[in-house]
């Protein structure tokens, strides 16, 4: 099953004939999602390079962002240019706690 979405989406289970609203949260860095795909319990977040740099700048100094995440974001800032191709972040889905 593929799910395509932007911000807030609906997941449809055709076999059970049910639909659910859901929101994908990037809990690694706390960045809002721009565009994503879901397949086989994995997600692919897609960010335009210039937008990802803006989001990092907005979020990097928030107190709830861990030191590890800050270091990862700082490293990415040094490696990205606004004109780069879109950036894909791939990870495994987990249930909300």
DALINNOR-V200357 format. One record per helix or strand. SS is the DSSP state (H for helix, E for strand). FROM is the first residue (numbers start at 1). TO is the last residue. If there is no record, write none. Layout:
SS_FROM_TO / SS_FROM_TO
This chain:
E_2_5 / E_8_13 / E_18_23 / E_35_39 / E_42_47 / H_49_59 / H_67_79 / E_87_92
